Amino acid sequence: MPIPGHHDAWWRDAVIYQVYPRSFADGDGDGVGDLAGLLTRLPYLASLGVDGVWITPFQPSPQVDQGYDVSDYCGVDPLFGTLEQFDYVLDAAHTSGLRVLLDVVPNHCSDQHPLFRAAIAAAPGSPERAMFHLEDGPDGDTPPNNWRSVFGGPAWTRVDPTSATDLQWYLHLFSPAQPDWNWRNPAVGDYFEGVLRFWFDRGVDGVRVDVAHALFKADGLPDTTGTGSVVDGLRSNPQVSDQEEVHGVYRRWRRVADSYTPGRVLVGEVNLDPHRAARYTRHDELHQAFAFTFAKLGWDPEAWARVGTELEAGRREHGAPPTWALENHDIVRTVTRFGGGTRGTARARAGLLAVLGLPGGAYLYQGQELGLPEVEVPPDARQDPMWVRGGVSRDGARIPLPWTVAPEGSFGFSPAHAEPPWLPTPAAWGSHSVEANEHDVGSSLHLVRTALRVRKELAERGVLSPDDGGTWRVDDGGLLICERSARFLVAVAMGEEPVRLPEGDVVLASLPLTFGGLLPPDAAAWVVRR
């Protein structure tokens, strides 16, 4: 059952921890993380002070794209456990005060999904084929249009290259193992309402919607002048995303979510510019949309202030607070993205503290609280289909989490004497482990726990509110300021020299202030004004 006694708008200022299950904790020793491992580590998540967990796909899948190629939306892949084990995780999380969100992948499924197998077996023009984008090409060698896959190569694959009569191709914006659903067919909408209700009925608190902006394709499937490459993803092809009809899907889903007591939460992966992404969070659509433009920023105060101001404009227009994140399973980790080494580590800490102080909700990716860097995975060990088809690998942000200093069981990720982990762990991985962080009072782990405790205390005192906005500016010396309210601001020193903070009490800083009370470079602080 959902957590009792919590207000329906808990999500407005919640901090959610993203669990990438295959790399979080391995309970059965096969080298792949699973629900049994997650169950044993829930006390750790509760100890952080987060409000909930988002679990990336664990549903049945051939695992071509690490679970984002779903073959059964209403089950659990044996790789991760059983549906009964998921119920244990859900109940234990709720008992610990943690909400649970899971992934729904509505743009595409696995080529092993029963409905796609039925479509392939059926004749052209059949109701089965109408569930997907199965289109005639001009001949057996030319696809229906010039669209490119995000993972590299054409976005079309012939159904049967050997057939002289069946010249149809199927659309896949990602790998050929991930055919796109045809959302212009009402039967697809009915199917996914059933998926939502299946999980909501079990007590799941919400869903994160994968590629939420790309369900509908332009009517008639016209050619595009964009590249659709692995570098710019869907943004370069306006024909495959942000079609106006997609908003009707989320209005329907919102009615479903609101029909439950308490209501369920819809969080969108909407990788668009802020003014477009904000439209998905209108009062009758999604509750939240990730601030992707912010998540991809480098260490640049002017860029942070510009994007922050754009996101605030979206909040003012549509009412939904921003959803901040700097890391996830698809993005280079901040320690590396912000420069690497000692300086990258300091900047990642500062970014972490900043995100937790900004108005709205925040998402932390597993290992971010440990200051994990990106790992260079040997090419022959890489698993990402983007690497195979497009030469870009996301595996470096997906290395199994280190729990212990000692290397046994891949630094505590697996039981002792287990199979090797699905991605190799670096030899010095234990120095970044939970155990090492626990014994270092200056660690990022301690910073996160302190920040989440102080955040709650400030909310109880009325200093912070879920309805806070954000006024952004850059002061002299590269000091980024976000004034969340008349009483609270976040400051990030993004220049080369220590800088003086605005007047007020520094309640938390990512690095100690100088003897003169200045904020050192590559540090962040929370300031409360009297």
C-alpha positions in Angstrom: 0.0 0.0 0.0 1.2 3.6 -0.6 2.6 5.5 2.4 -0.2 6.7 4.6 -0.6 10.3 5.8 1.5 12.0 3.1 0.1 14.9 1.2 -0.6 14.3 -2.5 1.8 17.0 -3.6 4.8 15.4 -1.9 6.7 15.3 -5.2 6.9 19.1 -5.5 10.0 19.3 -3.4 11.0 15.6 -3.0 14.5 14.3 -3.4 14.5 11.0 -5.3 17.4 8.5 -5.6 17.8 6.8 -9.0 18.6 3.0 -8.7 20.0 1.4 -11.8 19.3 -2.1 -10.6 21.8 -4.1 -12.6 24.6 -2.0 -11.0 23.3 -1.3 -7.6 23.6 -4.5 -5.5 23.8 -8.2 -6.5 21.9 -10.5 -4.2 22.3 -13.8 -5.9 25.9 -13.7 -7.0 25.5 -13.8 -10.8 27.3 -10.5 -11.2 24.2 -8.5 -12.1 22.3 -6.4 -9.6 18.8 -7.5 -8.7 15.8 -6.9 -6.5 17.2 -9.1 -3.7 20.3 -6.8 -3.6 18.1 -3.7 -3.6 16.1 -5.1 -0.7 19.1 -5.5 1.5 20.3 -2.0 0.7 17.1 -0.1 1.4 18.2 0.8 4.9 21.2 2.6 3.3 18.8 4.6 1.1 16.6 5.5 4.0 19.7 6.6 5.9 20.5 9.2 3.2 17.2 11.1 4.0 15.8 10.9 0.4 12.1 10.8 -0.1 11.9 8.0 -2.6 13.6 5.8 -5.2 13.2 5.6 -8.9 14.0 2.1 -10.2 15.0 1.9 -13.9 13.6 -1.1 -15.9 13.5 -4.5 -14.3 10.7 -5.9 -16.5 11.2 -8.9 -18.7 13.6 -8.0 -21.6 16.2 -9.5 -23.9 18.5 -6.8 -22.4 19.7 -5.5 -25.7 19.5 -2.0 -24.2 19.8 -2.9 -20.6 16.1 -3.3 -20.0 14.8 -0.4 -22.2 13.7 -3.1 -24.7 10.7 -4.4 -22.8 9.1 -7.7 -23.8 6.5 -7.7 -20.9 5.5 -4.5 -19.2 3.7 -6.2 -16.3 6.3 -8.6 -14.9 9.8 -8.9 -13.6 12.8 -10.3 -15.6 14.2 -13.5 -14.0 17.6 -11.7 -14.2 16.3 -9.4 -11.4 14.0 -11.7 -9.5 10.3 -12.2 -9.3 7.1 -10.1 -9.0 6.8 -11.4 -5.4 10.3 -10.0 -4.7 9.2 -6.7 -6.2 6.3 -6.6 -3.8 8.7 -7.2 -0.9 10.8 -4.3 -2.1 7.7 -2.1 -2.4 6.4 -2.9 1.1 9.9 -2.5 2.7 10.4 0.8 1.0 7.1 2.1 2.2 7.8 0.9 5.7 11.0 2.9 5.5 9.2 6.0 4.4 10.4 5.8 0.8 8.2 6.3 -2.2 8.8 4.1 -5.2 8.7 5.1 -8.9 9.4 2.8 -11.8 10.1 3.2 -15.5 7.5 2.9 -18.2 8.9 2.8 -21.7 6.0 3.8 -24.1 7.8 4.9 -27.2 9.2 1.4 -28.1 9.3 -2.2 -26.9 11.4 -5.2 -27.6 11.2 -7.0 -30.9 10.4 -10.1 -28.7 7.2 -8.5 -27.3 4.3 -10.8 -28.1 2.4 -8.0 -29.9 5.3 -7.2 -32.2 5.9 -10.9 -32.9 2.2 -11.1 -33.8 2.6 -8.1 -36.1 5.5 -9.6 -37.9 3.6 -12.9 -38.4 0.5 -11.1 -39.7 -0.1 -9.7 -43.2 0.5 -6.1 -44.3 -2.6 -4.0 -43.5 -3.6 -6.2 -40.6 -4.8 -4.9 -37.2 -1.7 -6.5 -35.6 0.7 -4.5 -37.8 -1.2 -1.3 -37.1 0.1 -1.4 -33.5 3.5 -0.4 -34.9 5.0 1.7 -37.6 5.1 -0.9 -40.4 5.3 0.9 -43.7 5.9 0.0 -47.4 9.2 1.1 -48.9 9.5 2.0 -52.6 11.5 -1.2 -53.1 13.2 -3.9 -51.1 16.3 -1.8 -50.6 14.9 1.7 -49.8 13.2 2.5 -46.5 10.0 4.6 -46.2 11.9 7.7 -45.4 15.4 9.0 -44.5 15.1 9.0 -40.7 18.2 7.9 -38.7 18.3 6.0 -35.4 19.6 7.7 -32.3 22.0 4.7 -31.9 23.4 5.1 -35.4 22.3 3.8 -38.8 18.9 3.9 -40.4 15.7 4.0 -38.3 14.1 1.3 -40.4 14.6 -2.4 -40.8 13.0 -4.7 -43.3 10.4 -7.1 -41.9 11.6 -9.9 -44.2 14.5 -9.1 -46.5 14.0 -12.4 -48.3 10.4 -11.7 -49.3 9.5 -10.6 -52.8 6.0 -9.6 -51.8 6.3 -8.2 -48.2 8.2 -4.9 -48.7 7.3 -3.4 -45.4 9.8 -1.9 -42.9 9.4 -1.2 -39.2 10.5 2.0 -37.4 12.9 2.0 -34.5 14.3 5.3 -33.3 16.7 3.3 -31.2 18.1 -0.2 -32.0 16.5 -2.6 -34.4 15.6 -4.6 -31.4 13.3 -1.7 -30.2 10.4 -1.2 -32.6 8.3 2.0 -32.0 4.7 1.8 -31.1 2.2 3.5 -33.3 0.5 5.9 -31.0 -1.9 7.0 -33.7 -3.7 3.7 -33.2 -6.1 4.1 -30.2 -5.4 0.5 -29.2 -1.9 1.4 -28.2 -3.3 4.0 -25.7 -5.7 1.5 -24.3 -2.8 -1.0 -23.9 -0.7 1.4 -21.9 -3.5 2.5 -19.7 -3.7 -1.1 -18.6 0.1 -1.1 -17.9 -0.3 2.0 -15.7 -3.2 0.5 -13.8 -1.3 -2.8 -13.2 1.5 -1.0 -11.4 -0.6 1.6 -9.6 -2.9 -1.1 -8.3 0.2 -2.8 -6.8 0.9 0.4 -4.8 3.7 1.9 -7.0 3.7 5.7 -6.2 4.5 6.9 -9.7 6.3 6.3 -13.0 9.1 7.9 -14.9 8.1 8.1 -18.6 11.0 7.2 -20.9 11.4 9.4 -24.0 8.1 11.1 -23.1 8.2 13.6 -25.9 8.7 11.1 -28.8 5.5 8.9 -28.8 3.9 10.5 -31.9 5.6 10.9 -35.2 4.7 13.5 -37.8 1.6 12.5 -39.8 2.6 10.9 -43.0 6.2 10.2 -41.8 7.9 12.8 -44.0 11.6 13.0 -44.6 13.7 15.2 -42.3 16.7 17.4 -43.0 18.1 16.5 -39.6 20.8 13.9 -38.8 19.3 12.0 -35.9 22.8 11.1 -34.8 24.0 9.7 -31.5 25.4 13.1 -30.7 22.2 15.1 -30.8 19.6 12.3 -30.4 16.0 13.1 -31.3 16.5 16.9 -31.2 17.8 17.0 -34.8 14.6 15.4 -36.2 11.5 17.5 -35.5 9.4 14.8 -37.2 9.8 12.3 -34.4 9.3 14.3 -31.2 7.2 17.0 -29.6 4.2 16.5 -31.8 1.1 18.2 -30.4 -0.9 15.0 -30.1 1.4 13.6 -27.4 -0.2 16.0 -24.8 -3.5 14.1 -25.1 -1.7 11.0 -23.9 -0.6 12.6 -20.7 -3.9 14.2 -20.1 -5.4 10.7 -20.2 -2.6 9.4 -17.9 -3.1 12.2 -15.5 -6.7 11.3 -15.1 -5.7 7.7 -14.4 -3.1 8.9 -11.9 -5.5 11.2 -10.1 -8.1 8.5 -9.8 -6.0 6.8 -7.1 -5.9 7.9 -3.5 -3.4 9.2 -2.9 -2.7 10.2 -6.5 0.2 8.7 -8.4 3.0 10.8 -9.9 4.0 11.1 -13.6 7.6 12.2 -14.3 8.7 12.8 -17.9 12.0 12.4 -19.6 11.4 15.4 -21.9 14.6 16.2 -23.6 13.6 19.5 -25.0 14.5 23.2 -24.5 13.0 24.5 -21.2 10.1 26.5 -22.8 9.0 23.4 -24.7 9.5 20.9 -21.9 7.5 23.1 -19.5 4.4 22.6 -21.7 4.4 18.9 -20.6 3.8 20.0 -17.0 0.6 21.9 -17.4 -1.9 21.3 -14.6 -3.6 18.4 -16.3 -0.5 16.6 -17.8 2.7 15.4 -16.2 3.6 16.4 -12.7 7.3 16.9 -13.4 9.7 16.9 -16.4 13.5 16.6 -15.9 15.5 19.7 -16.5 17.6 18.1 -19.2 19.1 21.4 -20.5 20.4 22.0 -17.0 21.7 18.4 -16.5 24.0 18.7 -19.5 25.7 21.9 -18.5 29.4 22.3 -17.9 31.0 24.5 -15.2 29.7 27.9 -16.5 27.9 30.4 -14.3 26.4 32.3 -17.2 24.9 29.1 -18.7 23.6 28.0 -15.3 21.9 31.4 -14.7 20.4 31.5 -18.2 19.0 28.0 -18.0 17.8 28.5 -14.4 15.9 31.7 -15.5 14.3 29.8 -18.4 13.2 27.0 -16.1 11.8 29.6 -13.7 9.8 31.1 -16.5 8.3 27.7 -17.2 7.3 27.3 -13.5 5.7 30.7 -13.5 3.7 29.9 -16.7 2.6 26.3 -15.8 3.0 26.0 -12.0 5.2 22.9 -11.9 8.5 23.4 -10.1 11.7 22.4 -11.9 13.1 18.9 -11.4 16.9 19.2 -11.0 19.5 16.6 -11.8 23.1 16.6 -12.8 23.6 12.9 -13.3 21.8 9.8 -14.6 22.6 6.5 -16.3 23.0 8.2 -19.7 25.2 11.2 -18.8 29.0 11.4 -18.0 29.4 11.7 -14.3 30.0 15.2 -13.0 33.4 14.6 -11.4 34.7 13.9 -14.9 32.4 16.3 -16.8 33.5 19.2 -14.5 37.2 18.6 -15.1 38.2 15.4 -13.3 40.8 15.0 -10.5 40.7 17.1 -7.4 39.0 20.1 -9.1 36.3 17.9 -10.7 35.6 16.3 -7.4 35.2 19.7 -5.7 32.9 21.0 -8.4 30.8 17.8 -8.3 30.3 18.3 -4.6 29.4 21.9 -5.2 26.9 21.0 -7.9 25.4 18.3 -5.7 24.8 20.8 -2.8 23.5 23.4 -5.3 20.9 21.0 -6.8 19.7 20.0 -3.3 19.2 23.7 -2.4 17.4 24.8 -5.6 13.6 25.3 -5.6 11.6 22.2 -6.6 12.5 18.5 -6.7 15.9 16.9 -7.1 17.1 13.5 -8.4 20.4 11.9 -7.4 21.9 9.1 -9.4 23.3 6.1 -7.5 27.0 6.8 -6.7 26.7 10.5 -7.1 26.7 10.7 -3.3 30.0 8.9 -3.3 31.6 11.2 -5.8 32.1 8.5 -8.4 34.0 9.5 -11.5 33.3 8.2 -15.0 35.2 5.0 -15.8 36.9 4.2 -19.0 35.6 0.7 -19.8 37.8 -1.4 -22.1 36.2 -1.5 -25.6 35.9 -5.3 -25.5 33.9 -5.1 -22.2 31.4 -2.5 -23.3 27.7 -3.4 -23.4 26.0 -0.3 -24.6 24.2 -0.6 -27.9 25.1 3.0 -28.6 28.7 1.9 -28.6 28.1 -1.0 -31.0 26.0 1.0 -33.5 27.2 4.6 -33.0 30.6 4.6 -31.3 29.3 6.3 -28.1 29.4 4.4 -24.8 27.4 5.2 -21.6 28.9 2.2 -19.7 31.3 4.5 -17.8 28.4 5.8 -15.7 27.0 2.4 -15.1 29.8 0.6 -13.3 28.6 -1.6 -10.3 28.4 0.4 -7.1 31.3 -0.1 -4.6 30.1 -0.9 -1.1 33.3 -2.0 0.7 36.9 -1.0 0.7 38.0 -4.7 0.3 37.7 -6.1 -3.3 35.8 -9.3 -2.3 32.6 -9.6 -4.3 33.5 -6.7 -6.5 33.9 -4.3 -3.6 30.8 -5.6 -1.9 28.5 -5.3 -4.9 28.1 -9.1 -4.9 28.5 -11.9 -2.3 32.0 -13.3 -1.9 33.1 -15.8 -4.6 30.4 -14.5 -7.0 30.6 -14.3 -10.7 32.5 -11.3 -12.1 30.3 -8.2 -12.4 28.6 -7.5 -15.7 30.9 -4.4 -16.2 34.4 -4.5 -14.8 35.2 -2.5 -11.7 38.5 -0.5 -11.5 41.2 -1.8 -9.2 41.0 1.3 -6.9 37.2 1.3 -6.8 37.1 0.6 -3.1 38.5 4.0 -2.3 35.2 5.4 -3.5 33.0 2.9 -1.7 30.2 3.5 0.8 32.5 2.1 3.5 35.3 4.6 2.7 32.8 7.5 2.6 31.2 6.5 5.9 34.6 6.8 7.6 35.4 10.2 6.1 33.4 13.1 7.7 34.4 15.3 4.8 33.0 12.9 2.2 30.3 13.6 -0.3 28.1 11.0 1.4 28.2 13.0 4.7 27.5 16.2 2.7 24.4 14.6 1.2 23.1 13.4 4.5 23.7 16.7 6.1 22.1 18.6 3.3 19.0 16.5 3.3 18.7 16.9 7.1 19.2 20.7 6.9 16.8 20.9 4.0 14.0 19.3 6.0 14.8 21.5 9.0 14.6 24.6 6.9 11.3 23.5 5.5 9.9 22.9 9.0 11.0 26.4 10.0 9.2 27.9 7.0 12.5 29.1 5.4 11.9 26.8 2.4 8.6 26.1 0.6 7.6 23.8 -2.3 6.2 27.0 -3.9 9.5 28.8 -3.9 10.8 30.3 -7.2 14.3 31.2 -8.2 15.9 34.5 -9.2 19.3 33.9 -10.9 22.3 36.2 -11.4 26.1 36.1 -11.7 28.0 38.4 -9.4 31.6 39.6 -9.7 34.2 36.9 -9.6 31.9 34.3 -11.2 29.7 33.9 -8.2 26.4 32.2 -9.3 23.4 33.2 -7.1 20.0 31.6 -7.1 17.7 33.5 -4.6 15.1 31.0 -3.8 13.2 33.3 -1.5 13.7 36.5 0.6 15.3 34.3 3.3 17.3 31.7 1.4 19.8 31.6 -1.5 22.2 29.2 -3.1 25.7 30.5 -4.1 28.3 28.7 -6.2 31.8 30.0 -6.7 32.5 29.3 -10.4 35.5 31.7 -10.8 39.2 31.4 -10.0 39.4 33.3 -6.7 37.6 33.2 -3.4 34.5 35.4 -3.3 32.4 37.2 -0.7 29.0 35.8 -0.1 25.8 37.9 0.2 24.9 38.9 3.8 23.4 36.1 5.9 24.2 32.9 7.8 26.0 30.2 6.0 24.2 27.1 7.1 26.1 24.7 4.9 29.0 24.8 2.4 30.6 22.1 0.2 34.1 23.3 1.3 35.2 25.3 4.4 35.2 29.1 4.0 38.5 30.9 4.1 39.8 32.6 7.2 38.3 35.8 5.8 34.9 34.2 5.5 35.1 33.9 1.7 33.7 31.1 -0.4 36.6 29.3 -2.2 36.6 28.5 -5.9 34.6 25.4 -6.9 32.5 25.5 -3.8 28.8 26.1 -3.0 27.0 27.4 0.0 23.5 27.8 1.4 22.8 31.2 3.0 19.9 32.0 5.2 19.0 35.6 5.8 17.5 36.8 9.0 
